[in-house]
Amino acid sequence: MAEEAKIVTAGNVSKWLTENEFEHESLETDRSGVEIIKVDRDFLIPIATALYAYGFNYLQCQGGYDAGPGDNLVSFYHLIKLSDNADRPEEVRVKVFLPREDPRVPSLYWIWKTTDWQEREAFDMFGIVYEGHPNLKRLLMPEDWMGYPLRKDYVSPDFYELQDAY
């Protein structure tokens, strides 16, 4: 039996982006009902700037994940619109799918300063390069570490050299 394609209903943020001619794709909402939009890396800065101007003034989380060996790496951003007159804040998750051979994406540090260490962690663990980040270097692994430990195709070294471990 062939798998049926699901029809995804655009959420409020996606509708607003479409009305304002921002190129994106609506993905299925997560289990909490949070709207997810897919953005091309070339349009991330304009869309993130527009979302900030639209009221998404809080970046709750930024991270990365590996969709599988040989598949894309993903950089995601969970944004929240904080306001005094809302019972529940509006949320949206922005995802940028990157080819593992060239996982470059613009840094959003200049819009939300909270991406600083979060982008560094995704760089360190997945090798996603955040272009324009003011201090993109390893955060958790030693500077001379080879590879990116959270990639699904990562091969652990046979031994670990412990330096200055007293």
C-alpha positions as CSV (number, residue, x, y, z in Angstrom):
1,M,0.0,0.0,0.0
2,A,1.4,3.4,-0.9
3,E,1.8,5.9,1.9
4,E,-0.6,8.8,1.5
5,A,0.8,12.3,1.5
6,K,-0.5,14.4,4.4
7,I,-2.0,17.7,3.8
8,V,-0.5,20.3,6.1
9,T,-2.7,23.2,7.1
10,A,-0.8,26.5,7.3
11,G,-0.7,28.1,10.8
12,N,-1.0,31.7,11.6
13,V,2.7,32.4,11.3
14,S,2.9,30.7,7.9
15,K,-0.1,32.6,6.7
16,W,1.5,35.9,7.8
17,L,4.7,35.0,6.1
18,T,2.9,34.1,2.9
19,E,0.9,37.4,2.9
20,N,4.2,39.2,3.2
21,E,5.8,37.1,0.4
22,F,8.4,35.3,2.5
23,E,9.3,32.0,0.9
24,H,8.9,29.0,3.3
25,E,7.2,25.7,3.7
26,S,4.7,24.7,6.4
27,L,5.5,21.4,8.1
28,E,3.2,19.3,10.3
29,T,2.8,20.8,13.8
30,D,4.5,19.0,16.7
31,R,2.6,17.0,19.3
32,S,2.0,20.1,21.4
33,G,0.5,21.9,18.4
34,V,3.5,24.2,17.8
35,E,3.7,25.4,14.2
36,I,6.8,24.4,12.4
37,I,8.1,26.1,9.3
38,K,10.9,25.1,6.9
39,V,13.1,27.8,5.6
40,D,15.9,27.8,3.1
41,R,19.2,29.0,4.6
42,D,19.3,31.9,2.0
43,F,16.1,33.3,3.5
44,L,16.8,32.7,7.2
45,I,18.0,36.2,8.0
46,P,15.1,38.0,6.3
47,I,12.5,35.6,7.8
48,A,14.0,35.7,11.3
49,T,14.1,39.5,11.2
50,A,10.5,39.6,10.1
51,L,9.5,37.2,12.8
52,Y,11.3,39.4,15.4
53,A,9.5,42.5,14.1
54,Y,6.2,40.5,14.1
55,G,6.7,40.0,17.9
56,F,8.7,36.9,18.3
57,N,11.0,38.6,20.8
58,Y,12.2,35.5,22.7
59,L,14.4,32.7,21.4
60,Q,13.7,29.8,23.8
61,C,15.9,27.3,22.2
62,Q,18.3,26.8,19.3
63,G,19.9,23.6,18.4
64,G,20.8,21.0,15.8
65,Y,20.2,17.4,15.0
66,D,21.2,14.8,12.5
67,A,18.3,13.4,10.4
68,G,20.2,10.2,9.8
69,P,23.4,8.9,8.2
70,G,23.7,10.4,4.7
71,D,20.7,12.7,5.4
72,N,20.5,16.4,6.2
73,L,21.6,18.2,9.3
74,V,19.0,20.5,10.8
75,S,19.4,23.8,12.6
76,F,16.2,24.7,14.5
77,Y,15.0,27.8,16.4
78,H,12.1,27.8,18.8
79,L,10.6,31.3,19.0
80,I,8.0,32.7,21.4
81,K,5.9,35.8,21.2
82,L,5.8,37.2,24.7
83,S,3.0,39.7,25.5
84,D,1.1,40.8,28.5
85,N,-2.4,40.3,27.0
86,A,-2.1,36.6,25.9
87,D,-3.3,33.6,27.9
88,R,-0.7,31.5,26.2
89,P,2.3,32.8,24.2
90,E,2.4,32.1,20.5
91,E,5.2,29.8,19.5
92,V,6.8,28.8,16.2
93,R,9.7,26.5,15.3
94,V,11.9,27.4,12.3
95,K,13.9,24.6,10.8
96,V,16.7,24.9,8.2
97,F,17.7,21.6,6.5
98,L,21.4,21.6,5.5
99,P,23.3,19.2,3.3
100,R,25.9,17.4,5.5
101,E,28.6,18.1,2.8
102,D,28.1,21.9,3.3
103,P,26.3,22.6,6.6
104,R,26.5,26.4,6.5
105,V,23.8,28.7,7.8
106,P,23.8,32.4,8.8
107,S,24.1,33.1,12.5
108,L,21.1,34.7,14.2
109,Y,23.3,36.1,17.0
110,W,22.7,39.6,15.8
111,I,19.0,39.2,16.2
112,W,18.8,37.1,19.4
113,K,22.0,37.2,21.5
114,T,20.9,34.0,23.3
115,T,22.0,32.0,20.2
116,D,25.7,32.6,21.2
117,W,26.4,29.4,23.1
118,Q,23.6,27.4,21.5
119,E,25.1,27.9,18.0
120,R,28.5,27.0,19.3
121,E,27.1,23.8,20.8
122,A,25.5,22.8,17.5
123,F,28.8,23.6,15.7
124,D,30.8,21.5,18.2
125,M,28.5,18.5,18.2
126,F,27.2,18.5,14.5
127,G,29.6,20.6,12.5
128,I,27.0,23.2,11.5
129,V,28.9,26.4,10.6
130,Y,27.1,29.5,11.7
131,E,28.4,32.2,9.4
132,G,28.8,35.6,11.0
133,H,28.9,34.2,14.6
134,P,31.4,36.4,16.6
135,N,33.2,33.5,18.3
136,L,32.4,30.2,16.6
137,K,34.7,27.7,18.3
138,R,34.3,24.4,20.1
139,L,32.4,24.7,23.4
140,L,32.3,21.1,24.8
141,M,35.0,19.2,23.0
142,P,38.8,20.1,23.0
143,E,39.8,22.4,20.1
144,D,41.8,19.7,18.4
145,W,39.0,17.1,18.5
146,M,38.4,15.4,15.2
147,G,34.8,15.0,14.0
148,Y,31.4,15.8,15.4
149,P,30.3,13.4,18.2
150,L,26.5,13.7,17.7
151,R,26.4,13.0,14.0
152,K,24.9,9.6,13.4
153,D,27.7,8.6,11.1
154,Y,30.4,9.6,13.7
155,V,32.9,6.8,14.5
156,S,34.4,7.0,18.0
157,P,38.2,6.9,18.2
158,D,39.8,3.7,19.5
159,F,41.4,5.5,22.5
160,Y,41.2,8.8,24.3
161,E,44.3,10.6,25.3
162,L,43.8,12.1,28.8
163,Q,45.9,15.2,29.3
164,D,46.6,16.6,32.7
165,A,44.2,14.2,34.3
166,Y,45.5,14.1,37.9
